[in-house]
């Protein structure tokens, strides 16, 4: 356990040195929530904005930070070196994934704090159900990131794949541009993205409108299982 905490603290220090995950995972979501709060006319609109923007942090950590870091560790032989030390490379992977989860949860908490204390939002749905839904979305998106890191042959390729997934999800899944105002043909296209269903799930829970969410839950669970299966089967240490 002491080894885990040492590696976990090291991941935090590395993150703050590099800063991109902090900027895109913490500062950007909180800033967008403050901006959207200025335009919200009522509590329902605040709930919808909160549900969508809360996913930006987990998208940044799951699709960018996680796969890029693991690919970097592999390419720089970090994981290989850990194999010949008393510390298993699994400890490093566990510490990094735990850090990404922590950052995602802290990001959601910051967005909620801005909406609640800055604009008086009260969550219409159950906070416990929202938390459970958020954890499901978080695990699903991070499993996609693990799958990218497992299949990608190099850090450069990982960056290209991560960007190709991150920016469409960031812009078109409803996290920044409301899904409802998109043209019908574009809505049909972006429904293949797991984050679209994640945001749909969180919006439904935040407004206490729980009907018709079965498909979104099933798709996110399936994404998680496929992502983890491929990650375990194809992950390479070097």
TORDREN-539117 format. One record per residue (C-alpha): residue number from 1; x, y, z. Coordinates in steps of 0.02 Angstrom, whole numbers. Example, Ala and Ser with C-alpha at 12.3 -4.5 7.8 and 13.67 -1.06 7.14 Angstrom:
BEGIN
- resi,c1,c2,c3
- 1,615,-225,390
- 2,684,-53,357
END
This chain:
BEGIN
- resi,c1,c2,c3
- 1,0,0,0
- 2,145,119,36
- 3,211,84,-139
- 4,44,128,-215
- 5,35,295,-123
- 6,213,339,-173
- 7,173,305,-356
- 8,5,395,-341
- 9,89,551,-271
- 10,219,542,-409
- 11,80,539,-540
- 12,4,695,-462
- 13,171,787,-466
- 14,202,737,-647
- 15,27,795,-694
- 16,52,967,-618
- 17,220,985,-705
- 18,145,943,-874
- 19,-19,1038,-835
- 20,-122,987,-987
- 21,-232,866,-888
- 22,-257,999,-754
- 23,-305,1131,-883
- 24,-421,1021,-986
- 25,-480,913,-842
- 26,-511,1045,-707
- 27,-498,1225,-765
- 28,-589,1208,-931
- 29,-744,1118,-862
- 30,-762,1240,-716
- 31,-742,1388,-833
- 32,-871,1321,-955
- 33,-994,1291,-814
- 34,-970,1472,-758
- 35,-1001,1531,-936
- 36,-1155,1421,-962
- 37,-1223,1474,-793
- 38,-1230,1654,-854
- 39,-1346,1603,-996
- 40,-1456,1481,-899
- 41,-1631,1545,-870
- 42,-1690,1420,-740
- 43,-1638,1274,-630
- 44,-1680,1145,-763
- 45,-1559,1224,-887
- 46,-1426,1228,-752
- 47,-1454,1042,-722
- 48,-1435,1003,-907
- 49,-1276,1107,-921
- 50,-1203,1027,-765
- 51,-1239,850,-827
- 52,-1154,884,-994
- 53,-1004,985,-934
- 54,-968,863,-792
- 55,-910,738,-924
- 56,-773,850,-996
- 57,-649,807,-859
- 58,-669,619,-877
- 59,-657,636,-1065
- 60,-491,728,-1049
- 61,-417,602,-928
- 62,-491,447,-1008
- 63,-455,484,-1190
- 64,-298,591,-1180
- 65,-202,579,-1016
- 66,-224,392,-985
- 67,-177,320,-1156
- 68,-39,447,-1190
- 69,43,418,-1021
- 70,38,229,-1036
- 71,106,235,-1214
- 72,244,352,-1155
- 73,289,235,-1012
- 74,299,88,-1132
- 75,399,181,-1266
- 76,523,249,-1139
- 77,546,73,-1067
- 78,478,127,-898
- 79,363,-24,-885
- 80,502,-141,-940
- 81,619,-73,-806
- 82,488,-99,-671
- 83,486,-284,-718
- 84,661,-306,-649
- 85,626,-213,-486
- 86,531,-271,-331
- 87,390,-153,-386
- 88,274,-233,-513
- 89,229,-126,-667
- 90,48,-165,-622
- 91,71,-52,-471
- 92,115,92,-586
- 93,-34,58,-699
- 94,-150,48,-550
- 95,-82,210,-478
- 96,-102,303,-643
- 97,-279,240,-674
- 98,-325,285,-495
- 99,-255,459,-520
- 100,-358,480,-680
- 101,-515,424,-588
- 102,-477,545,-445
- 103,-453,690,-565
- 104,-616,649,-654
- 105,-715,644,-492
- 106,-633,805,-430
- 107,-674,888,-596
- 108,-858,840,-579
- 109,-857,905,-400
- 110,-784,1072,-456
- 111,-915,1090,-593
- 112,-1052,1052,-466
- 113,-980,1180,-344
- 114,-982,1315,-479
- 115,-1162,1273,-527
- 116,-1223,1257,-347
- 117,-1135,1400,-260
- 118,-1111,1514,-409
- 119,-1285,1502,-485
- 120,-1394,1418,-354
- 121,-1424,1255,-446
- 122,-1514,1117,-354
- 123,-1504,943,-427
- 124,-1680,887,-474
- 125,-1638,701,-477
- 126,-1554,591,-348
- 127,-1373,638,-310
- 128,-1335,454,-275
- 129,-1405,397,-442
- 130,-1310,536,-529
- 131,-1149,482,-445
- 132,-1179,301,-496
- 133,-1215,355,-675
- 134,-1060,464,-678
- 135,-951,319,-618
- 136,-1021,209,-756
- 137,-982,340,-889
- 138,-809,367,-813
- 139,-764,183,-817
- 140,-831,163,-995
- 141,-729,309,-1064
- 142,-572,257,-972
- 143,-590,79,-1038
- 144,-585,155,-1213
- 145,-425,245,-1164
- 146,-349,83,-1100
- 147,-397,-2,-1262
- 148,-309,134,-1363
- 149,-151,115,-1258
- 150,-156,-74,-1280
- 151,-178,-75,-1469
- 152,-71,75,-1517
- 153,107,32,-1572
- 154,185,201,-1525
- 155,157,359,-1426
- 156,138,459,-1587
- 157,1,343,-1650
- 158,-83,350,-1480
- 159,-88,541,-1490
- 160,-169,533,-1662
- 161,-300,405,-1610
- 162,-337,494,-1446
- 163,-360,661,-1534
- 164,-472,581,-1666
- 165,-587,519,-1528
- 166,-570,658,-1400
- 167,-615,809,-1507
- 168,-773,735,-1588
- 169,-834,681,-1416
- 170,-787,848,-1339
- 171,-874,949,-1474
- 172,-1015,839,-1538
- 173,-1073,725,-1396
- 174,-1165,867,-1308
- 175,-1029,915,-1185
- 176,-1004,1087,-1263
- 177,-1133,1105,-1404
- 178,-1308,1051,-1346
- 179,-1357,889,-1432
- 180,-1536,950,-1454
- 181,-1490,1094,-1571
- 182,-1389,985,-1691
- 183,-1463,938,-1861
- 184,-1549,769,-1866
- 185,-1418,691,-1979
- 186,-1278,745,-1860
- 187,-1374,677,-1709
- 188,-1386,509,-1796
- 189,-1197,508,-1828
- 190,-1140,557,-1654
- 191,-1251,428,-1571
- 192,-1113,302,-1609
- 193,-1003,393,-1481
- 194,-1014,320,-1305
- 195,-1002,492,-1225
- 196,-1163,543,-1313
- 197,-1254,406,-1219
- 198,-1161,449,-1061
- 199,-1221,629,-1067
- 200,-1397,571,-1111
- 201,-1393,458,-957
- 202,-1332,596,-842
- 203,-1457,722,-909
- 204,-1599,599,-879
- 205,-1542,564,-701
- 206,-1513,748,-661
- 207,-1692,790,-715
- 208,-1763,632,-633
- 209,-1822,570,-803
- 210,-1766,390,-791
- 211,-1871,312,-929
- 212,-1788,264,-1095
- 213,-1614,257,-1017
- 214,-1594,68,-1029
- 215,-1508,74,-1199
- 216,-1382,204,-1141
- 217,-1340,104,-985
- 218,-1324,-57,-1086
- 219,-1212,25,-1217
- 220,-1097,100,-1084
- 221,-1085,-67,-994
- 222,-1046,-155,-1159
- 223,-914,-24,-1200
- 224,-833,-55,-1031
- 225,-829,-244,-1053
- 226,-760,-236,-1230
- 227,-631,-105,-1184
- 228,-569,-201,-1033
- 229,-567,-368,-1125
- 230,-462,-298,-1269
- 231,-349,-204,-1147
- 232,-310,-361,-1046
- 233,-288,-470,-1200
- 234,-177,-356,-1304
- 235,-84,-244,-1181
- 236,104,-249,-1207
- 237,232,-201,-1075
- 238,364,-154,-1204
END
